[in-house]
């Protein structure tokens, strides 16, 4: 393998790691700012989803989940 290929692979790996770290930070930020009752209801209704799935669902349907969580208060 030549030097250019090694450096290219290194750069790609670095960008991939930065993307994963950024997604984890984003998920943590959304979950931290989400009302606790919404988080609890989503965990039960979605059968214990991953953080990424939970965040995607909440961001795409925020009004729906907020209204459901208000019913369980």
C-alpha positions as CSV (number, residue, x, y, z in Angstrom):
1,X,0.0,0.0,0.0
2,X,1.4,3.4,-0.9
3,X,1.6,6.4,1.4
4,X,-1.3,8.2,-0.4
5,X,-3.6,5.2,0.2
6,X,-2.6,5.0,3.9
7,X,-3.3,8.7,4.4
8,X,-6.6,8.5,2.6
9,X,-7.7,5.6,4.8
10,X,-6.5,7.5,7.9
11,X,-8.5,10.6,6.9
12,X,-11.6,8.5,6.2
13,X,-11.4,6.7,9.5
14,X,-10.9,10.0,11.3
15,X,-14.0,11.5,9.6
16,X,-16.0,8.4,10.4
17,X,-15.1,8.6,14.1
18,X,-15.9,12.3,14.2
19,X,-19.3,11.7,12.7
20,X,-20.0,9.0,15.2
21,X,-18.9,11.2,18.1
22,X,-21.0,14.1,16.8
23,X,-24.1,11.8,16.5
24,X,-23.6,10.6,20.1
25,X,-23.3,14.2,21.3
26,X,-26.5,15.2,19.4
27,X,-28.4,12.3,20.9
28,X,-27.3,13.1,24.4
29,X,-28.3,16.7,23.9
30,X,-31.8,15.9,22.6
31,X,-32.4,13.4,25.4
32,X,-31.1,15.7,28.1
33,X,-33.4,18.5,26.9
34,X,-36.4,16.2,26.5
35,X,-39.0,16.2,29.3
36,X,-38.5,13.2,31.6
37,X,-42.1,12.0,31.2
38,X,-41.7,12.0,27.4
39,X,-38.6,10.0,27.7
40,X,-40.2,7.4,30.0
41,X,-43.3,7.1,27.8
42,X,-41.2,6.7,24.6
43,X,-39.0,4.0,26.2
44,X,-42.1,2.0,27.1
45,X,-44.1,2.5,23.9
46,X,-41.2,1.9,21.5
47,X,-40.0,-1.2,23.5
48,X,-36.7,0.2,24.7
49,X,-35.3,1.7,21.5
50,X,-31.7,2.8,20.9
51,X,-30.8,6.4,21.7
52,X,-30.6,7.1,17.9
53,X,-34.0,5.7,17.2
54,X,-35.6,7.4,20.2
55,X,-34.1,10.8,19.2
56,X,-35.1,10.4,15.5
57,X,-38.7,9.5,16.5
58,X,-38.9,12.4,19.0
59,X,-37.5,15.0,16.6
60,X,-39.8,13.9,13.8
61,X,-43.0,13.6,16.0
62,X,-42.3,16.0,18.9
63,X,-45.9,17.2,19.2
64,X,-47.3,13.7,19.2
65,X,-45.0,12.5,21.9
66,X,-45.4,15.6,24.0
67,X,-49.2,15.2,23.9
68,X,-49.1,11.5,24.8
69,X,-46.7,12.1,27.7
70,X,-49.0,14.8,29.1
71,X,-51.8,12.2,29.3
72,X,-49.6,10.1,31.6
73,X,-48.7,12.8,34.1
